[in-house]
Amino acid sequence: MKHLLCLAVFVFWAGAAHANPQLAQKYSCTACHTADKKMVGPSWQEVGRRYTGDKGAAAKLAARVKAGGSGVWGPVPMPPNPQIGDADLKTLVQWILTQK
């Protein structure tokens, strides 16, 4: 029974880990961001590193993604993304914060 629980947790985690890059593609985040290199916006690794240890990071990033903004990473504004549902937004932000 214990092994089945571990397997179920692993399968859930692995599925979620692979779904997040797909969410980034689904919502066109990949038009401006990449995993490891600055493009139009910062890489997800840069974002993850910047917010390491910030307990309010998930809420800050979620708000920034939804509302857009400028000045945090340079002069190029990030457009708002109100079309991202709350569940997908939470999953996407959690994943970005793990990138380092």
C-alpha positions as CSV (number, residue, x, y, z in Angstrom):
1,M,0.0,0.0,0.0
2,K,2.8,2.4,0.9
3,H,4.5,1.7,-2.5
4,L,1.2,2.5,-4.3
5,L,0.9,5.8,-2.5
6,C,4.5,6.7,-3.4
7,L,3.9,5.7,-7.0
8,A,0.7,7.8,-7.2
9,V,2.5,10.8,-5.8
10,F,5.3,10.4,-8.3
11,V,2.9,10.0,-11.2
12,F,1.0,13.2,-10.1
13,W,4.2,15.1,-9.6
14,A,5.7,14.0,-12.9
15,G,2.5,14.8,-14.8
16,A,2.4,18.3,-13.3
17,A,6.0,18.9,-14.0
18,H,5.5,18.2,-17.7
19,A,2.2,20.1,-17.9
20,N,3.8,23.4,-16.9
21,P,5.9,24.0,-20.0
22,Q,2.7,23.1,-21.9
23,L,0.8,25.7,-20.0
24,A,3.5,28.3,-20.9
25,Q,3.1,27.4,-24.5
26,K,-0.7,27.3,-24.4
27,Y,-0.8,30.9,-23.1
28,S,1.9,32.1,-25.4
29,C,4.4,32.8,-22.6
30,T,7.0,31.3,-24.8
31,A,6.7,34.2,-27.3
32,C,8.7,36.4,-24.8
33,H,10.2,34.0,-22.3
34,T,12.5,30.9,-22.4
35,A,13.8,28.6,-19.7
36,D,17.3,29.8,-19.5
37,K,18.0,32.8,-21.7
38,K,16.6,36.4,-21.7
39,M,14.5,37.0,-24.7
40,V,12.0,39.8,-24.7
41,G,11.4,39.2,-21.0
42,P,13.5,37.4,-18.4
43,S,14.1,33.7,-18.4
44,W,12.1,31.6,-16.0
45,Q,15.4,30.7,-14.3
46,E,16.1,34.4,-13.7
47,V,12.6,34.9,-12.2
48,G,12.9,31.8,-10.0
49,R,16.3,33.0,-8.7
50,R,15.1,36.5,-8.0
51,Y,12.2,35.4,-5.9
52,T,14.0,32.7,-4.0
53,G,13.1,33.0,-0.3
54,D,10.3,35.5,-0.9
55,K,7.2,34.1,0.8
56,G,4.9,36.5,-1.2
57,A,6.5,35.7,-4.6
58,A,3.6,33.5,-5.9
59,A,1.0,36.2,-5.2
60,K,3.3,38.9,-6.7
61,L,3.9,36.9,-9.9
62,A,0.3,35.9,-10.3
63,A,-0.8,39.5,-10.1
64,R,1.9,40.6,-12.5
65,V,1.0,37.9,-15.0
66,K,-2.7,38.8,-14.8
67,A,-2.4,42.6,-14.9
68,G,0.9,43.0,-16.8
69,G,3.3,45.7,-15.9
70,S,6.7,47.3,-16.6
71,G,9.8,48.4,-14.9
72,V,10.6,45.3,-12.9
73,W,12.8,43.7,-15.6
74,G,13.5,46.6,-17.8
75,P,11.7,49.0,-20.1
76,V,9.7,46.5,-22.2
77,P,6.2,46.1,-20.7
78,M,4.6,42.7,-20.1
79,P,1.1,42.7,-21.5
80,P,-1.8,41.6,-19.2
81,N,-3.0,38.0,-19.4
82,P,-6.5,38.0,-18.0
83,Q,-7.4,34.9,-20.1
84,I,-5.3,32.6,-17.8
85,G,-7.6,30.8,-15.4
86,D,-6.8,30.9,-11.7
87,A,-5.9,27.2,-11.5
88,D,-3.6,27.3,-14.5
89,L,-2.1,30.6,-13.3
90,K,-1.3,29.0,-9.9
91,T,0.3,26.0,-11.5
92,L,2.3,28.1,-13.9
93,V,3.6,30.5,-11.2
94,Q,4.5,27.6,-8.9
95,W,6.5,26.0,-11.7
96,I,8.3,29.2,-12.6
97,L,9.3,29.6,-9.0
98,T,11.0,26.2,-9.1
99,Q,13.2,27.2,-12.0
100,K,16.7,28.2,-10.9
